[in-house]
Each structure stands twice: as C-alpha cells, then as structure tokens.
C-alpha cells in the first residue's frame, strides 16, 4: 500500500470490528473474539 491510502470508518453495531483492505477482509474481531494488536494493524497497512 502506498501513501495514497484512504481509510474510512463505518459505524456498525453489535461489537463488530473488521478491517477490510481493497475489498478483502483482513481482520475480524467477531471471528477471532479479540481486538487486533497494534502491530497487527500496522502490518495490514504496510
């Protein structure tokens, strides 16, 4: 990913937290039953 990345926060409900990059689900709190670590989020956008 380059410096031209666009990040959008979409409000949801039910405690769902998902990270989608270029239409692909990269992290799901619902599936893993935990929030991502800082390092995991950084790696998703590196």
N, C-alpha and C positions, 0 to 999 in steps of 0.2 A: 504494500500500500504506500502511496506517495503522500506528499504534503497536502494534496488537494482532497483529502478525505472529508466527507460530510458525515456528521453524526447527528442523529435525530432521536430524541427521547419520546417514546409513545407511551402515554399513560395507560395503564391497564388496571386490572382488578384481580383479586384472589391470590395475591402474593406471587404472581408470575414474574420472573425476571429472566429475559432471554437476550442474548447477543446474536444479532444476525449481521453477517458481513457479505455484501454483494449477493443478497438473497439466500445465503446459506446459513443455517443455524449452527453457531459455533459454541454456544454455551447455553444451558438451560438449568436454572435453579430448580424448576419443577422436576426435571429428570434426575438431577444429582442430589436434590434435597439439601443444597447448601449454596451460599453465595460464592462467587469466584474470588480467589486471592488476587491481590494487586498485580502480582507477577503474571498471572494467567491473563488478565485483561490487557496488560501491556503487550504480551506475546501475540494476542489476537490482532493487534493493530500495528505490529512491527513488520 
